[in-house]
Amino acid sequence: MKLIYSSLILLTLVLTLPAKAASIDRIDPPFWWAGMAEPSLQLMVYGDAIGDLQVDAKHDAVKVERVIPVENDNYLFVDLLINPAFEGGSVTLTFSNADGAQMEQRYEILPRREGSAQRQGLSTQDAIYLIVPDRFANADPENDTLPGMKEAANPDSHVGRHGGDIAGIIQHMDYIADMGFTAVWATPFLENDQPAYSYHGYSTTDHYRIDPRFGSNRDYQRLSEVGAGHGVKLVKDLIVNHIGDQHWWMDDLPTDDWLNFQDGFVPTTHYRTTIQDIHAADIDRKHFVDGWFVETMPDLNQRNPLMANYLIQNSIWWIEYANLKGIRADTWSYSDRDFLADWTRRLLDEYPNFTIVGEEWTPNPNTIAYWQKGQSNPDGYEAYTPSMMDFPVYYALRDAMTEEENWGEGLINLYLALADDYIYPDPWSLVIFAENHDTSRIYSYLDEDLARFKLTMTFLATMRGTPQFFYGSEVLATSPKTRADGEVRSQFPGGWPEHERNAFTGRGLSDDQASAQNHLRRLLNWRKSAAVIHDGRLLHYAPETGVYVYFRYTDDERVMVVLNKNDTDRTLDLSRFRQGLAEHAKGEDILSGEAYTLTDTITVGAGRSLVLELKR
């Protein structure tokens, strides 16, 4: 008898084949669920000399539809058809050779949690907290360095592993919820058994295993459960474009076309415009999509239907297993675009209310809109992606807060970026942000100007879309102004016992740090119940003299937001804003509690923002 270990379930093989004959070492997915919208399931079976085996299922509700051998004799792909009425249970798969010798494999098909298909994804009601797990909190030092893993902990290095883990996030879930965040997007947790730079998680080496230096698969599932208990949704950072060069596939690739440029490293050009460019040369388009990010990140060929199906099923597996509410999809347009449409459609067939957010790093709204569901593209491409990261607003926000106020410069950047909303099928579903794990810290970018930092946070909390905030920003984390990933992804104050400052408790924070944290906490907790921000329309006025005014409104509620970027007070003539005020003569600032009379003029303090709930 031989024992086979999958990510979660210990499966037993009953062998009757000769001892030196075929053996099975792994089956992906390791188990599945009954009652899925798609009744078919494709298994990747891996083991020595299994390519010529026949497969049968000893179960009335599960049928083997097709067995697919490939070039590599150590792989076999098995298509199962699961009866929709099947409620779950053990299925015995029988593998036999031409001589009639057999071995049996038990495969589990589990019952789904109630209401799984109807899960609600992200919405404009949410505020996302982006965390780099290795740098957030280290609750279990015992897993910092583990035998058999290629990279040990090295907290003295900006690019080394620092020891943050799933347990650290769970331990501080009450802080996350208390701040007003309703979703956690963590950079990837999957195994990254790379010899260096493994902390960031973007070089997957096993698609079905949480990196043990973060915790176990069950720990990840518990993170979702604890988050749900605090009203915090879990968003998975997923990479379908590439893997790490230490992935277990790389020692024994299934097919001759499993990777793009499988014969050797060819870098991507990063020319994402070639996808929509009607004049683009085929070779330029190919080198963008098929090229590798770096030499240690092999690019996956999703035009291979076996690869495509593997990635689709893996995404569904994690959604179902960890009860995810959203996926942030890394390096969106670098993948094959037909695969992206199929991948997204398949996920939404299973979970119609689920959220997928694509990362397309460009200031061009036309390029972003191309990928969003409902867009009418000239080339006929049909996208299914509900949401995209709003990089045009990201660039505009940074310029708005740093440029001097001149014609065509300063706050006008925000006004013009939002004026492009007509380009998108649904601008309200976009994710807006001022920074992430790949950019400089916004506080440093603003030359550590606390007033402008608060203006930025106010904008994000009150503008259309779903806002995303970066861990540590609430206590003014800093970095070089130019990109420096390891320093941007700094340790969260209080996440390690030796820290003198603790943002979780407030111990040792400077006055500015405490002020920034309280500002964001107040905004986000107000925002939780502010239906006018979730569902309201947007009316904005072109900025004048360094002041930007906009209204969020429904038939029943109105909020007036004023951003004064100047270092002096500004008095506004309210006659210009009568359309937005709409008969409302009073307002109360949710930030200060101060009451305002809105008849003739209003004075806004230097560098201040007002968020006025309007009253008649």
Secondary structure, DSSP 8 states (H G I E B T S, - for coil): -EEEE-SS-EEEEEE-S-TTS----EEESS-EESS-SS-EEEEEEE-TT-TT-EEEEE-TTEEEEEEEE-SSTTEEEEEEEE-TT---EEEEEEEE-TT--EEEEEEEEE---TTGGG-----TT--EEEE-GGGT--S-GGGSS-TT-S--B-TTSTTSB----HHHHHHTHHHHHHHT--EEEES--EE---SSS-TT--S-SEEEEE-TTT--HHHHHHHHHHHHHTT-EEEEEE--SB--TTSGGGGS-SSTTSBTTTTS--B----GGGGT-TT--HHHHHHHHHSBSSTTS-BB-TTSHHHHHHHHHHHHHHHHHHT-SEEEESSGGGS-HHHHHHHHHHHHHH-TT-EEEE----S-HHHHHHTBTT---TT-----BSEEB-HHHHHHHHHHHHS-S-TTSTTHHHHHHHHGGGGSS-GGGSEEES--TTS--HHHHTTT-HHHHHHHHHHHHHSSSEEEEETTGGGT----SS--HHHHS---TTSSTT-S-BTTTTBT--HHHHHHHHHHHHHHHHHHT-HHHHH-EEEEEEEETTEEEEEEE-SS-EEEEEEE-SSS-EEEEGGGGHHHHTT--EEEETTT--EEE-SSEEEE-TT-EEEEEEE-
